[in-house]
Amino acid sequence: MQRILVDQQKITKVAKDEVAAAELEPNEVRLALESFALTANNVTYAASGFAIGYWQFFPSDVAGQGIVPVWGVGKVVESRSESLAVGTRLYGFYPMAETLVITPEMSARGNVVDVTGHRAQLPAVYNSYVPLGETTPAQDHIRAVLQPLLATSYLLSDWLEDNGYFGAKQVIIGSASSKTGLGLCKYLAEAKDRSFRIIGLTSERNRAFVEGLGACDQVLSYDEIADLDHVPSVYVDMSGNAAVKVRLHRHLADDLKHSAAVGISHWDAFNPSVELESVKPEFFFAPAQIAKRRKEWGPGEIDRRITEAFLRLANEASDWLSLKMHEGIDAAPEVYAALAQGTADPREGHVIRLIK
């Protein structure tokens, strides 16, 4: 079984590794990955692998080397479980590898849950796999690229609404060219009786792309932070760029009512110890909002709303997203490294196809 290892201290350093496939224990099944997506989200998983626990999902057992989680589709190719037959296809959280062994249980909602011991204390949303019916490769690919990102976008918009937008007159989205950032811009634009402006922050080279999406009331480059209006504001940071955050906090000062940290796409400019003026940034953890809504709305409702929101934007994705296919696990290191180094085009979504 081939897999991709990432240096846990220098996350742009990638290597391919091969290990013997373990024999299945009773109640286990082996899934062969058909395809998986690579986005800046996977870079965030690597950059926050220790802080949030992403390295724990798929331990490599190699000191200093981790396996970055990806979203994709796998097919059961071997089963010692009565609950999951050979041939079943599942969408969900996988290692950047060719296969995965899970211990499946069926949930009340009809999903498959991996109850392997080391995953029991990890966020439940990542341990749930969705059985797929008759889907096309194109549907599988767009889902793997966009659903995890747009789910976070939707949950952010729901969380902001849940908190009355902290009384803000402008919501500022850092790294608005990222797929999670642009999704948030679009969901915020749908807000009823909207009393705030949507401000997209991005690099100068991605400015035209963000402006062309039409979801922001204003798009500014990182060099134009001083042009932000002095009104009650919320900052949603997708990039983790410490220098940008310092300048924005200093400029808005007491007008900044909340600062949310979401992603670390600019992981190389991330500095959690930097001193910031005004409010202290708080980390937004999407699974926590899911858990809150499940408790308030009952089982299934938040999942239904996330899926509905994803489909709304996925239906128009061809207007702003170009899917790029890459054949075989050998292609993964180069694609991942480009994302980690920040050289990937935000208009592109990358899919590693293992089974044609």
N, C-alpha and C positions, 0 to 999 in steps of 0.2 A: 504494500500500500504506500503510495507516494503522498507526501504532505509538504507544506511550505512552512518553514520556520522563520520567525522574525526575532532579531536581537532585541531583548527587552530593554536594553539601555540605549541602543541606537536603532530606532525603529525603521530607518531607511535601509538597513542591512538585512537582506533576505537571502535564504538558501533553500534549496530543495533537498528533501531527506526521504529515505525509503526505509520502512520497517516491515517486519513480518506481520501479517494479519492474524490477530488473536483468534483462537477457537472460541465459538460461542458457548456461553453458559446457559443453563436452563432459563427460559423466559426472555432471552435476549434476541434481537434481530440485527442484521447487518443491512445498512442502506448504502447503495452506490450513488454518488452524486451525479445528477444529469447535467446540472448547470448551476452557477452561482454568480451573483453580482459583486462588483468591487466599486466602491464609492468613497468619498471623503469620510463617510461614517465609519468605515473600517479603520481608517487612520485614527479616528477618535477612540475606537476600541483599544487600539494599541497604545496610544498616548496615555489613556487612563486605565490601562490594564491592571495596574496594582491598586490604584485609588478606588476603583469601583468594582474590580474583581473579574474583568473580562478574561484574564489569563486563566481563570479557574475552570471555565467551562470545558475546555478541551486540553488537559495537561499534556505536555510533550514528554515529560520525564527526562528532558535534557536541560542541564543547568544553564540558566541565562537565556534560554531560547523558548519562545512561546508560539502558540498557534492562534492566529487572529480569527475570530468568528466572522462568518459571512452568512448572508441570507440566500437561500436557493431551494432547489427541488432535488429530492433523492428518491430512489426506488428500492423497495425491499427486495434483496436478492438472496437472502438466506434468513430463515426464521426458526426459532425454537420457542415461539410464543403462540398461544392459542388465540390471542386477540389481534394479531397482525399477520396477514397472509403475504406470501411472496407475490410480488407484482404491485403491491400497494404503493402509490406515489404520495409523498408528503412534502409540503412547503414549510420551511421554518429555518431555524438557527443551526448552522453546520460549521465544522472546522474547515479551514482552507486546506482541503485534502480530498482524496478520492473516495473514501468511505467513512462511515460512522457507525458505531455499535451503540444501540440504546436498549433500555429496558422499558417497554411500552405498557402504559395503562390507558384505558379509554376514559375520557372525562364525561361529565354529564352533558356537555355541549357537543359531544361527538368528536372532539379533537383527541389527538394522541399526546400523552404526557410522558416525557422521559423521567422515570423515577430512579435512575442510577444514583447511587448513594452520594457521590461528591457534588451532585447538582441540587440536592434537596434544599440547601440553605441559600441558593441563588435565586434571583427574581423569577417568579413563576412564568411571567410572560415569555421568557426566552426558552422555557422548557416545553412549550406547547407547540405541536406540529399539526398542520391542517391537512387532512386527506383531500386529495384533488380528484375531481371527476374528469370529464372530457375537456381538457384544456389544450390550447395550441402552444407551441414553443414561444411564439410572440407574446402570448398572455403570461406565460411563466416568466419570461425575461423582464417584461415591464413591471410585473409585480415584485420581483426580486430587487430590481433597481430602485423602485419608487415607494413601495408600500411602507418599508420601515422608516424611511425619511419623512414621508407625508403623514404617517401616523404620529410622529413626533411633532410635526408642524401643527396638525389638528389639535393634539393634546396641549400644546403651547397656547393656541388660540382659545381653547376651552378654559385653560387655567387662568389666562389673563382676564377673560370674561368673568370667571368665577370670583376673581379678586377685584372686580370693578375697574380693571385696567389701572389700578392703583391711583385713580383720579387723574391719569395722564391726558394731556392734550396732544401729545405726539408719542408714538411707539417707534423706536429706532431699532432696526434689525441690522446687526453687524454680519458681514459676509453674506449679503443679500443675494449674491449670485449662486450660493450653494443651493442644492435642491431642497434642503430643509428650510433655508432662509426664504427662498422664493415661494415655497409652499405656505409658510406662515404669512407672507405678504398677501397672498391670494385669499387665504382663509380670513384674515383680518378685514380685507376689503369687502367680505360678505356680511360683516357684522351689521345687525339691525340698528337703526338710529345712531350710527357711528358719530361720535363727538370728538374723535382724535384723528390726527394725520398719521399716515404711514410713511416713515422715512427709511429708505434703503441706503446702507453704507456698503461700499465695495471698492475694489481697486479701480484705478482709472481705466485699465485695459478691459475690465468687465462692465464698465458703466453703461455702454450702449446696449449691451445684452439685457441688463436689468431694466433699463428704461423701456426697452421694447416689449417687456412682459406686460406693462400697463397696470401693474398692481400697486405701485407706490405713488403717493402724492408728490414725492420728491426723492431724487437719487443724488447722493453726495459721494464724492471720493473720500478716502481716508484723510487726504490733505485738506479737506474742507470742513473738518469738524467744527472749526470756529464759526462757521456759518449757521450752525444749528440755533434755532430760536430758543430764547430763554423762557420756556414755559414748562409746566409740570410734565415730566418725561419718564418713560420706561425704556431701558436699554436691554435688548435681548441679544446676547453675544454668542454667535455661532463659531467664532474663530479662535477665541482664547488669546488673541494678540495683546500682550501686556501693554505695549507702547500706545496702542490705539485706546485701550481702556483707560489708561492714565490721563490721556489728553481729553477724552470725553468726560470723565468724572470731574476733572479740573474745570473744564469749560462750563458744564451745566451746574456744578456745585449743588446748592440746596434745591435746585429745580429737578434734580434726578431723584425720583421717588422710589424706584426699584431698579436693581441691576441683576439680571438673570444670566447665569453661565450655563450654556447648553453644550456646545461642541468645542473641539480643540483642533480644528482643521489647520490653524496656524500654530501647530504644536511647537515648532522651533522658536516661536516668539512668546511662548507661554511662560509666565513667571508667577506662581501662586503667592510668593512672598512679597510682591511689590506693594508699596504703600499707596493707598488710594484715598482721595478726598471724597466727601459726602458718604452715601450709603455703602454698606459692605455688600459685595456681590454674593448672591445665593445660588447654589447649584440647582438646576431644574432636572429632576429625575423622572422621566416619563412613566415608568412603572408605578411610581407613587400616585400619580394622578389617575392612572387606570384603577388602582386599588381603591382610591377614594370614591370614584364614580361607580364602581361595582357595588360598593357598600351603600351608596346613596340611591342608585337607580335600579339595583338588582342585577342578577347575572345576565350577560348577553347584550345589554343595551349599549354600553360604551363600545363594545366590539362592533355592533351594528352601525353605530354612528361613524366610527373610524373607517370601516369598509365603505360606507356610503360616501364619505368625504374623499377617500382615496380614489374611488371610481370617477367622481366628478372631475378631478384634475387629470387622472390617467387618460380620460377620453379626449383631452385636448393636448396631451403630452407631445404628440407629433409636431406641434407648432413650435416647441422649444427644446425638444430632446432628440438626439440622434443616438440610436443604439449601436454600439460597436461590438462585434462578435470576435472572440479570440478562442482558438481551438487548443484544447488540452491543458493539463495542469502546468505544463512547461511555460505557458504564456503568463501565468499569474504573477510571478515575481516582477517582471518588467512593468506590468500594469499597476500593481500595488505601489512599486517604487515611485512611479510618476505621480501618483496621487499623494504619497507621503512627502515628496519633494515640492509639491505645489505647482507642477508644470502641466497638469491635466486641464483640458478644456471643459468649463462648466456646462457647455451645451451637450456634452457626450455622457452616455451611460455605458458602462463596460460590463460585458457578460463573458465569463469563462465557460465554455461549453465542453463538457467532458464526454457526453454521449450525443452523437448527432441524431 
